[in-house]
């Protein structure tokens, strides 16, 4: 292709002035529940663009309007003729249309979710998690069909699979991907320490007058809200439980919340600008998920210096290391003990928060961009 790539002293890639052009799928920004896949897609795109490592052209289904803030992609997006559901069906069943119908000629395709487009150029796929393999009962029948079909397409057509954690890597190998097709590309965090003024503002806005335990995420079975609520009922603590995040699927926690009255405060979706102060104002953040591919909420809490209680045996254990309290997500008693360990010892909580903040600083989107640049270069050389 006439490109000469060489590693720079900064560890990024310098070239002869021509960067690979990448068709970058970003449809998840328009999903009803964009979630962590949208955050990852947006931040990877921003990091790659800021580092100047590739020319990204977003590819999405047909839409009449842009996605809501904060899910507007930071790159130009070109749209295919089909709406999302027909597009995903066409991609999975008849392998059309090509992404180039929107993007124009490209060197590389990067599918940033498991919706796998036709392979018309060397292709990378970011797999955020394979929870549907471990816990099929947590997903809808339609969702399972979609994920399983696209996993088979990925096994057949994808050149390189990008894993954000060792947990995802292990699951990908179990699913049939050979190690030589896997690349480790950890994600990052972009969060500033919340000010005391901002913390006071969100407390007033959401009527948070008492100390509180915080949980954030999409309300779905694998997030284990049932286990958390059972643990909270057994916990003897002067604290409320604040739940932040949109409704998802296959989960109804109303009956569990009702007996607890106003001690549980479900806030639903909150603006992005309120999340940092909500984390910072919490006495402890808890994330007892059954399975995670990465776990943005844990990292976001750690950046605010908030002590974290999370699950043993998932990627959040990798992220937290020795800077979190680990619990057994299948045992509400274990969750309750982990929360009590933090809530009943102020000096331990402060030490844990400081360790978490220091550890979170190592998760950089600049490093993610560097690794993605290497992947794009590797794939571009296949043309």
C-alpha positions, 0 to 999 in steps of 0.5 A, spaced: 500 500 500 506 504 499 505 505 507 511 505 511 510 505 519 515 505 524 514 505 532 516 512 535 519 514 541 512 515 544 510 508 543 505 511 537 505 510 530 508 515 525 507 514 518 509 517 511 503 522 512 498 517 509 494 514 515 489 507 514 482 509 513 477 505 517 470 504 517 468 504 524 461 501 526 458 506 531 450 504 531 450 502 538 450 510 539 442 510 537 440 504 541 435 505 546 440 503 552 447 505 549 451 503 555 458 501 555 459 499 548 457 506 546 462 509 551 467 505 549 466 506 541 466 514 542 472 514 547 476 509 542 474 514 536 476 520 540 482 517 542 484 515 535 483 521 532 486 525 537 492 521 536 492 522 529 493 514 528 487 513 523 482 516 519 475 513 522 469 514 518 463 512 522 458 507 519 451 506 522 444 504 520 439 509 517 436 514 522 432 521 522 436 524 527 443 524 531 443 520 537 442 524 544 447 527 548 452 524 551 452 519 545 454 523 539 460 520 535 466 524 535 467 522 528 463 523 521 458 518 520 455 515 514 449 512 514 447 505 510 440 505 507 437 500 512 434 501 519 438 498 524 433 491 525 433 490 517 441 492 517 443 487 522 438 481 519 441 483 512 448 483 515 447 476 519 443 472 514 445 474 507 452 478 508 450 485 505 450 491 504 458 492 504 460 498 509 463 501 503 456 503 501 457 508 506 464 509 508 467 509 501 473 505 500 477 503 506 483 499 508 480 496 515 473 495 518 473 495 525 466 492 528 466 495 535 460 491 537 458 484 535 454 486 530 459 483 524 458 486 517 461 483 511 468 482 511 470 486 504 477 488 508 481 486 513 477 486 519 477 487 527 472 486 532 471 489 539 468 483 543 466 487 550 463 480 553 461 473 552 456 473 558 451 470 553 455 464 553 456 463 560 449 466 562 444 465 556 438 465 561 439 472 562 438 474 555 431 475 551 430 469 546 431 474 540 438 477 543 440 470 544 439 468 537 443 475 535 449 474 539 450 466 537 449 468 530 454 473 530 459 469 534 459 464 528 460 470 523 466 472 527 469 466 528 469 465 520 470 472 518 474 476 523 481 477 522 483 480 529 479 480 536 480 485 541 479 483 548 479 489 553 480 484 559 483 477 561 476 475 562 474 476 555 480 473 552 479 467 556 472 467 554 474 468 547 478 462 547 473 458 550 468 460 544 473 457 539 478 463 537 485 461 537 490 465 541 493 468 535 487 472 532 486 475 539 489 482 541 489 485 548 486 492 548 484 495 555 479 500 555 480 507 559 477 512 563 476 519 562 473 523 568 475 529 572 475 529 580 468 532 582 468 538 586 465 539 593 460 544 590 458 539 584 457 533 590 453 538 594 449 540 587 447 533 586 445 531 593 440 537 593 438 535 586 436 528 588 434 529 595 440 525 598 440 527 605 443 521 608 450 517 607 449 512 601 451 506 597 451 507 590 450 502 584 450 504 577 448 500 570 443 498 566 437 494 569 438 487 567 439 480 570 447 479 570 448 486 574 445 482 580 440 487 583 436 482 586 443 479 590 444 487 592 437 488 594 437 482 598 444 484 601 442 491 603 436 488 607 440 484 611 445 490 612 445 494 619 447 501 616 446 508 616 445 509 609 441 509 603 442 505 597 442 509 590 441 506 584 443 509 577 441 507 570 436 505 565 431 500 565 434 494 560 431 487 560 428 481 563 429 484 570 423 487 575 426 489 582 419 493 584 417 487 589 424 487 592 424 495 593 417 496 595 419 493 602 425 497 603 421 504 602 425 510 601 431 507 603 432 505 596 432 511 591 432 509 584 434 515 580 434 512 573 438 515 567 442 521 569 445 526 565 453 525 564 455 531 568 451 528 574 455 521 574 462 524 577 459 527 583 454 522 585 460 517 585 464 522 589 459 523 594 457 516 595 460 512 602 461 506 597 460 504 590 458 497 589 458 492 583 456 485 584 455 483 577 455 476 575 459 477 569 463 483 566 467 484 560 471 490 563 466 494 568 466 502 566 463 503 573 468 500 577 473 504 574 469 511 574 468 510 582 475 509 583 477 515 579 473 519 584 477 516 590 470 512 592 471 505 595 469 499 591 466 493 593 465 488 587 465 481 584 471 476 585 472 472 578 470 477 573 474 483 569 472 487 575 477 484 579 482 485 574 481 492 574 480 493 582 486 489 584 488 490 591 484 497 591 477 494 592 473 489 596 472 482 593 465 479 594 462 472 591 456 475 587 452 469 588 452 470 596 448 476 598 451 475 605 458 476 602 455 482 599 453 485 605 459 483 609 463 487 603 459 493 604 459 493 612 467 492 611 467 499 608 462 502 612 464 500 619 471 503 618 472 510 616 480 509 615 480 503 611 475 506 606 479 512 606 485 508 604 481 503 599 479 510 596 486 512 595 489 506 592 483 506 587 484 513 585 492 511 584 490 504 580 485 508 576 490 513 573 493 507 569 487 506 565 489 511 559 485 512 553 492 514 550 494 507 551 488 504 548 489 508 542 496 506 541 494 499 541 488 500 536 493 504 532 498 497 532 492 493 530 490 497 524 497 497 522 497 490 522 491 489 518 492 494 513 498 490 511 494 485 509 491 489 503 
